[in-house]
Amino acid sequence: MSAEAGQQHPLGIYYKIWTLLFVLSSFSYAVDYFNVQGGMRWGLVLLFMALKAGFIVAIFMHVVWERMALVLTILGPPIVLLVLIGLMSVEGFYTSQARYRYMGHDPNAVALTPSDLHGGEHGDREGAEHAEEKAH
């Protein structure tokens, strides 16, 4: 088979996608630079990450030019896993909210420390005195 028989993709598309990846990366860094916080920060970071990964897989790994069967074989399982993870997170949020609402659990409760349970630091003076008394 000669070299001319294979597919040839124009180099311009690679340069355009490379530039787009650079712009998306700069947007991702701008999220940190402008100190965006909370859900908006994570939403933007995940959006830019997914866009960059999608462009890399589609163009640089030549998936956009493959047959649909191969594309679904490669991309199908990760997409199904992401959908299942999303469903589990929605169900987990629902369960925790139902627990707070119907079982009386306080969503702002602070966990107890060992000193709260045992009345002081571990290995304190009183504990050593009790151990000596039990030994005699």
Stockholm file with secondary structure:
# STOCKHOLM 1.0

chainA/1-136         MSAEAGQQHPLGIYYKIWTLLFVLSSFSYAVDYFNVQGGMRWGLVLLFMALKAGFIVAIFMHVVWERMALVLTILGPPIVLLVLIGLMSVEGFYTSQARYRYMGHDPNAVALTPSDLHGGEHGDREGAEHAEEKAH
#=GR chainA/1-136 SS CCGGGSCCCCHHHHHHHHHHHHHHHHHHHHHHHTTCCTHHHHHHHHHHHHHHHHHIIIIITCGGGSCHHHHHHHHHHHHHHHHHHHHHHHHHHHHHHHHHHHSCCCTTCCCCCHHHHHTSCTTCHHHHHHHHHHHC
#=GC SS_cons         CCGGGSCCCCHHHHHHHHHHHHHHHHHHHHHHHTTCCTHHHHHHHHHHHHHHHHHIIIIITCGGGSCHHHHHHHHHHHHHHHHHHHHHHHHHHHHHHHHHHHSCCCTTCCCCCHHHHHTSCTTCHHHHHHHHHHHC
//
